[in-house]
Structures are given as structure tokens and as C-alpha cells.
Amino acid sequence: MRWVTVRGSIRLDRFLKWAGVASTGGQGKVMIRSGMVRVNGVPVVNRGKSLGDGDVVSVEGFGDYLVACAGEESAAGGRQ
């Protein structure tokens, strides 16, 4: 699982681009709408889904990504 550090909450489509999974926001939108993305094990088709510290984003063919909010206590343990 890869850790991706963000500042505060972030929308799912922006997270995919920030994490390097999607090269553009449009590509991220297509990935989400096609059912390739799960958040905490639940399929998500809403690109505006808000992510927070400790959420796990799974992308078919790319792997799992842990959202770690900078400067906040991490649900995964420790300060980021």
C-alpha cells in the first residue's frame, strides 16, 4: 500500500491525479465512472467524494493508496 500525503480533505478525482494514478482530471473521472475505484472497500462512482485521513483508495490495476493528511493525527498511526 502506498501512502499519499495531502493537506486536509481532498476530492476523489483530484486525489487520483495527485497520487499519479490519473494523468488528467478527465482520466480520473473516467476511471471513477467505470467502476475501477473503491474507497474503504466500497465502489464509488461519485468523483466529488471527499476523502480524509486514513481512507484507503483502491484502483483496479494500480493498487491501494492510503490517504494521509499532513499535520493531523493519522488514523494509520503517528503524526504525518
MOLINBEL-V673650 format. One record per pair of residues at least 12 apart in sequence whose C-alpha atoms are under 10 Angstrom apart, sorted by the first residue. I is the first residue (numbers start at 1). J is the second residue. D is the distance in Angstrom with one decimal. If there is no record, write none. Layout:
i: [I,I]
j: [J,J]
d: [D,D]
This chain:
i: [1,1,1,1,1,1,1,2,2,2,2,2,2,2,2,3,3,3,3,3,3,3,3,3,3,4,4,4,4,4,4,4,4,4,4,4,5,5,5,5,5,5,5,5,5,5,5,6,6,6,6,6,6,6,6,6,6,6,7,7,7,7,7,7,7,7,8,8,8,8,8,8,8,8,8,9,9,9,9,9,9,9,9,10,10,10,10,10,10,10,10,11,11,11,11,11,11,11,12,12,12,12,12,12,12,12,12,12,12,12,12,12,12,13,13,13,13,13,13,13,13,13,13,13,13,13,14,14,14,14,14,14,14,15,15,15,15,15,15,15,16,16,16,16,16,16,16,16,16,17,19,19,20,21,21,21,21,21,25,28,29,29,29,29,30,30,31,31,31,31,32,32,32,32,32,32,33,33,33,35,35,36,36,36,36,36,37,37,37,37,37,37,37,37,38,38,38,38,38,38,39,39,39,39,39,39,39,39,39,40,40,40,40,40,40,40,41,41,41,41,42,42,42,43,43,43,44,51,51,51,52,52,52,52,52,52,53,53,53,53,53,53,53,53,53,53,54,54,54,54,54,54,54,54,54,55,55,55,55,55,56,68]
j: [56,57,58,63,64,65,66,19,56,57,63,64,65,66,67,19,54,56,64,65,66,67,68,69,76,18,19,20,53,56,65,66,67,68,69,70,18,19,53,65,66,67,68,69,70,71,80,18,19,51,52,53,67,68,69,70,71,80,52,53,67,68,69,70,71,72,51,52,53,67,68,69,70,71,72,49,50,51,52,53,67,68,69,48,49,50,51,52,53,67,69,46,47,48,49,50,51,52,28,29,32,37,39,44,45,46,47,48,49,50,51,52,57,25,26,27,28,29,30,31,32,46,47,48,49,50,28,29,47,48,49,50,51,28,47,50,51,57,65,67,28,29,31,32,37,47,57,59,65,29,65,67,62,59,61,62,63,65,47,47,45,46,47,48,45,47,45,47,59,60,44,45,46,47,48,59,45,46,47,59,60,58,59,60,61,62,57,58,59,60,61,62,63,64,56,57,58,59,60,64,51,55,56,57,58,59,64,65,66,54,55,56,57,58,64,66,55,56,57,58,56,57,58,57,58,59,57,67,68,69,66,67,68,69,74,75,66,67,68,69,70,72,73,74,75,76,66,67,68,69,73,74,75,76,77,67,68,69,75,76,68,80]
d: [8.9,9.7,9.3,7.1,5.1,5.6,6.8,9.2,9.6,9.9,8.2,6.4,4.8,6.1,8.8,9.0,9.6,9.3,8.8,5.7,4.7,6.3,6.5,10.0,10.0,8.3,6.3,9.8,9.9,10.0,6.5,6.0,5.3,5.8,8.3,9.6,9.3,8.8,8.9,10.0,8.4,6.2,4.6,5.5,6.0,9.7,7.8,8.5,9.4,9.8,8.9,8.6,7.0,6.1,4.9,5.8,9.4,9.8,9.4,9.4,9.9,8.4,5.3,5.3,7.7,8.9,8.8,6.9,7.8,9.9,8.9,5.5,7.1,8.6,8.3,10.0,6.4,5.4,4.8,7.4,9.1,9.6,7.4,8.9,8.3,5.6,5.3,6.9,9.6,9.2,9.4,9.6,7.0,5.3,5.5,4.5,5.9,9.0,8.5,9.0,8.5,9.3,8.9,9.2,9.8,8.1,5.5,6.0,5.4,6.1,6.4,9.9,8.6,6.3,8.5,8.8,5.4,6.1,9.5,9.0,7.6,8.8,5.1,6.7,8.0,9.3,7.8,9.3,8.5,8.7,10.0,9.8,10.0,8.8,9.8,9.4,8.2,9.1,9.8,8.7,6.0,9.1,9.2,9.3,9.6,9.8,8.9,9.0,9.5,10.0,8.0,9.6,10.0,8.2,9.9,7.1,9.4,9.8,9.7,8.1,8.7,8.7,6.1,9.5,9.4,9.2,8.8,9.3,8.3,9.0,6.7,5.2,7.0,6.3,10.0,8.9,4.9,7.3,7.7,9.1,8.7,8.1,5.6,5.1,8.3,9.6,7.0,5.7,4.7,6.5,9.9,9.9,9.9,9.8,8.1,5.8,5.1,6.6,8.5,9.3,8.4,6.8,5.6,4.6,6.3,8.9,9.5,9.5,9.9,9.1,6.1,5.0,6.4,7.7,9.8,9.6,9.8,7.8,8.0,7.4,10.0,9.3,9.3,9.8,9.1,9.9,9.8,7.4,9.8,9.7,9.7,6.5,7.6,7.0,9.7,9.6,8.1,5.3,4.9,5.1,8.7,7.9,8.2,6.0,6.3,8.3,6.2,5.4,6.0,8.1,9.6,6.3,4.8,5.8,9.0,5.3,8.0,9.9,8.5,9.2,9.5,6.9]
